[in-house]
């Protein structure tokens, strides 16, 4: 009888892992997010909530605004480029099909690096809507640079934008949640680089690990406040053109190619919205083989062996979506 039970458990475990491996190879997101997208809270549950998206003028931020507008969420859209923000607002109003009025979308020109103005921006949001439910830290830049060539000024500049500005704004919002007894929600558009090292982006990798650590700590200290870390893999957007290099003030200046193997900004935003609706803690999205490599992180020794076998050249190709 004992042997029969052990054999049955072994067979079930084998089936479980076979199914999981098949999903790792075929899905463009982690298994939890896939299940939530099918059976979790609907995106319509975000209707009526006030959602602040930083870096909303293009890319994933713009696409996330579109999806939330379709589902009736009230929006705060901030970025440095006012004309682009105004276009996104017009698109959101049209896509909402009457769910949103002009007053339901607040646009503000905002440079995240002007930390001394964060309280002022937050005050304008509360004055306009009376509350805030979700802050989505989406603004940021990537990087392309050899590890040994990076000027320390670049490290500081990238951390200022991708980490410290986001954390400063998040702390303002969290203090508001705590003071008013609001079970609010802080989210960050992180990166798969925050879960595993990738070549030619050392500062970016470190910054994304840092933002993930900050939000994990927030979840630990205030579990009633939603804390969502969304780790996107390679995506079609303007990020590559705007990326840091190894030199202060320099931009990478290249664009992604149509032949690259990347998620569309729309698909990435759709998955991000699912994570927000379900208040998940950590999710990732990306084309194969990123999903497979990320699952291997649960088996560190195996992950190390696989990446060594793949070699630097292959990892570079994966990193650049080839």
Secondary structure, 3 states (H helix, E strand, C coil): CHHHHHHHHHHHHHHHHHHHHHHHHHCCECHHHHHHHHHCCCHHHHCCCEEEEECCCCHHHHHHHHHHHHCCCEEEEEECCHHHHHHHHHHHHHHCCCCCCHHHEEEEECCCCCHHHHHHHHHHHHHHHCCCCEEEECCCCCECECHHHCCHHHHHHHHHHHHHHHHHHHHHHHHHHHHHCCCCEEEEEEEHHHCCCCCCEHHHHHHHHHHHHHHHHHHHHCCCCEEEEEEECCECCCHHHHCECCCCCCECCCCCCCCCCCECHHHHHHHHHHHHHCCCCEEEECCCCHHHHHHHCCCHHHHHHHHHHHHHHHHHHHHCCC
